[in-house]
Amino acid sequence: MTSSLLLSATTFIYGLAGFIYIFAWVFRKASFGSAATWTSVIGLAANTGGIGLRWVESYQMGFGHAPLSNLYESLVFFAWTIIGIYLYVERRYGNRVIGAFSAPLAFLTMAYASLSPNISDRIQPLIPALKSNWLIAHVITCFIGYGAFAVAFGVSIMYIIKAGRPEQEGGLIGRFPSTSVLDELTHQLVMFGFLFLSVGIITGAVWANSAWGRYWGWDPKETWSLITWFIYAALLHARMMRGWRGRRIAYLTLLGFAAVLFTYFGVNLLPGLHSYQSMS
């Protein structure tokens, strides 16, 4: 399929972007930083085109559904949100070093989707429970939240590295944004992701009620989504009400993203309505 070829190419474009970002950071080459940005933009365009083509191909095959219904398609969209949110952050803060910690996440996501022998890229008809417009709203909002949490994860790693070293003008760490900027950026990304995760959980509950006649069933993915929500809610509460800053927030952000990954991948090993193994 044309879409699969384009999305496979996107994997390598993101990989190239990540490599160039790291090269530009290590060797302090502004021209390479600009090249990394344009490579990321090309990758985002290819990713968008691949999603659109896959949607068209599903109609040509007689299925006609948004490409958001299985593990492969969700990974493709996850990579799209990561690179899209990162590019906004780069434009907003004017610092390309963050790309060395964000673009590789998009590459790894696409690499897992495209290269894993256990993931099929075939377009398949939807099972009856997935034939709902709530599918689009639920998946899009959840993965925009996940994408923001992924970039926040990269920024938090930068904060921990930077905070562990004395301030310096030169060297690799000296090219990071200041710890205050990294701390505030982490907070903004977590707030943004938390908002979309909350909407994703709400739309998922409405969808569950229309599909299965109940808003909440304590399915493993539902349970872990709620756990993830509570971790990020605790983070925001600790910052706004307790005044937490710096390392403690950074470590909570890492814990939150670990919960995101388990919610996304780990629960697929457990039986449940949300298992991609049963939905693919």
Secondary structure as GFF3:
##gff-version 3
##sequence-region A 1 280
A	DSSP	alpha_helix	2	27	.	.	.	ID=ss1
A	DSSP	alpha_helix	30	60	.	.	.	ID=ss2
A	DSSP	alpha_helix	71	93	.	.	.	ID=ss3
A	DSSP	alpha_helix	99	115	.	.	.	ID=ss4
A	DSSP	three_ten_helix	128	130	.	.	.	ID=ss5
A	DSSP	alpha_helix	133	163	.	.	.	ID=ss6
A	DSSP	three_ten_helix	173	175	.	.	.	ID=ss7
A	DSSP	alpha_helix	179	212	.	.	.	ID=ss8
A	DSSP	alpha_helix	220	242	.	.	.	ID=ss9
A	DSSP	alpha_helix	247	264	.	.	.	ID=ss10
A	DSSP	three_ten_helix	266	269	.	.	.	ID=ss11
A	DSSP	alpha_helix	276	279	.	.	.	ID=ss12
###
